[in-house]
Amino acid sequence: EQKAFHALKIADRAYVIENGHIAIENTGPGLLADPHIKTVYLGI
């Protein structure tokens, strides 16, 4: 959690889990490129 931005840069797979279920699945860079993910989940 503390270094999510750095981990996502190199992650082959990344998941967003909401209420115990996988809400979003993508590559780390794919999640970082998504404006919705950056705003809602990463606060960027």
SETI-545928 format. One line per 4 residues: number of its first residue (from 1); their letters; for each residue x, z, y of N, C-alpha, C. Coordinates in Angstrom, 3 decimals. Layout:
<rs>
NUM> a> X:Z:Y:X:Z:Y:X:Z:Y | ...
</rs>
This chain:
<rs>
1> eqka> 0.815:0.000:-1.198:0.000:0.000:0.000:0.856:0.000:1.258 | 1.914:0.758:1.260:2.721:0.891:2.465:3.436:-0.398:2.838 | 3.810:-1.174:1.843:4.561:-2.400:2.108:3.823:-3.611:1.556 | 2.518:-3.625:1.715:1.694:-4.704:1.163:2.096:-6.055:1.729
5> fhal> 2.371:-6.134:3.008:2.732:-7.401:3.628:3.979:-7.986:2.972 | 4.989:-7.162:2.755:6.231:-7.630:2.143:6.022:-7.986:0.677 | 5.244:-7.203:-0.027:4.976:-7.479:-1.439:4.198:-8.777:-1.606 | 3.240:-9.027:-0.725:2.436:-10.243:-0.834:3.258:-11.507:-0.584
9> kiad> 4.315:-11.400:0.187:5.167:-12.563:0.437:5.779:-13.105:-0.852 | 6.036:-12.229:-1.827:6.736:-12.649:-3.041:5.882:-12.547:-4.305 | 4.645:-12.097:-4.177:3.794:-11.884:-5.352:3.291:-13.201:-5.937 | 3.398:-13.327:-7.267:2.827:-14.490:-7.952:1.305:-14.403:-7.988
13> rayv> 0.772:-13.214:-8.182:-0.675:-12.986:-8.208:-0.967:-11.749:-7.384 | -2.101:-11.774:-6.694:-2.523:-10.625:-5.894:-4.036:-10.489:-6.007 | -4.502:-9.262:-5.944:-5.922:-8.981:-6.124:-6.399:-8.037:-5.031 | -7.625:-8.238:-4.592:-8.306:-7.294:-3.715:-9.397:-6.672:-4.569
17> ieng> -9.362:-5.357:-4.699:-10.337:-4.653:-5.530:-11.292:-3.879:-4.632 | -12.577:-4.102:-4.833:-13.623:-3.390:-4.097:-14.559:-2.744:-5.099 | -14.789:-1.468:-4.927:-15.709:-0.725:-5.795:-15.383:-0.917:-7.271 | -14.092:-0.967:-7.595:-13.663:-1.074:-8.981:-13.729:-2.468:-9.572
21> hiai> -14.040:-3.470:-8.762:-14.145:-4.849:-9.251:-13.219:-5.758:-8.443 | -12.688:-6.774:-9.101:-11.846:-7.737:-8.404:-12.734:-8.586:-7.499 | -12.517:-8.465:-6.209:-13.308:-9.212:-5.232:-12.642:-10.539:-4.893 | -11.307:-10.536:-4.859:-10.558:-11.734:-4.488:-9.285:-11.778:-5.322
25> entg> -8.942:-12.965:-5.798:-7.715:-13.184:-6.565:-7.039:-14.433:-6.025 | -5.731:-14.349:-5.815:-4.984:-15.482:-5.277:-3.505:-15.180:-5.450 | -2.650:-16.075:-4.986:-1.228:-15.757:-4.902:-1.038:-14.841:-3.699 | 0.070:-14.136:-3.657:0.347:-13.303:-2.497:0.384:-14.112:-1.214
29> pgll> 1.179:-15.199:-1.181:1.194:-16.023:0.028:-0.177:-16.622:0.358 | -0.969:-16.907:-0.669:-2.313:-17.433:-0.437:-3.193:-16.426:0.282 | -3.078:-15.159:-0.107:-3.847:-14.118:0.582:-3.365:-13.963:2.021 | -2.056:-14.013:2.212:-1.520:-13.870:3.569:-1.933:-15.014:4.482
33> adph> -2.189:-16.171:3.922:-2.580:-17.330:4.723:-4.062:-17.329:5.087 | -4.838:-16.463:4.445:-6.287:-16.426:4.666:-6.602:-15.540:5.874 | -7.151:-16.099:6.953:-7.438:-15.305:8.156:-8.397:-14.140:7.897 | -9.364:-14.333:7.006:-10.315:-13.258:6.681:-9.589:-12.085:6.030
37> iktv> -8.710:-12.365:5.093:-7.952:-11.315:4.406:-7.077:-10.571:5.408 | -6.398:-11.313:6.262:-5.514:-10.679:7.237:-6.283:-9.756:8.173 | -7.437:-10.170:8.604:-8.220:-9.367:9.545:-8.883:-8.175:8.870 | -9.588:-8.428:7.783:-10.407:-7.391:7.156:-9.584:-6.411:6.323
41> ylgi> -8.640:-6.923:5.546:-7.942:-6.062:4.594:-6.558:-5.617:5.045 | -5.875:-6.424:5.836:-4.515:-6.080:6.234:-4.411:-5.603:7.676 | -5.469:-5.777:8.441:-5.471:-5.314:9.824:-4.476:-6.041:10.717 | -4.221:-7.296:10.399:-3.262:-8.079:11.189:-4.034:-8.926:12.183
</rs>
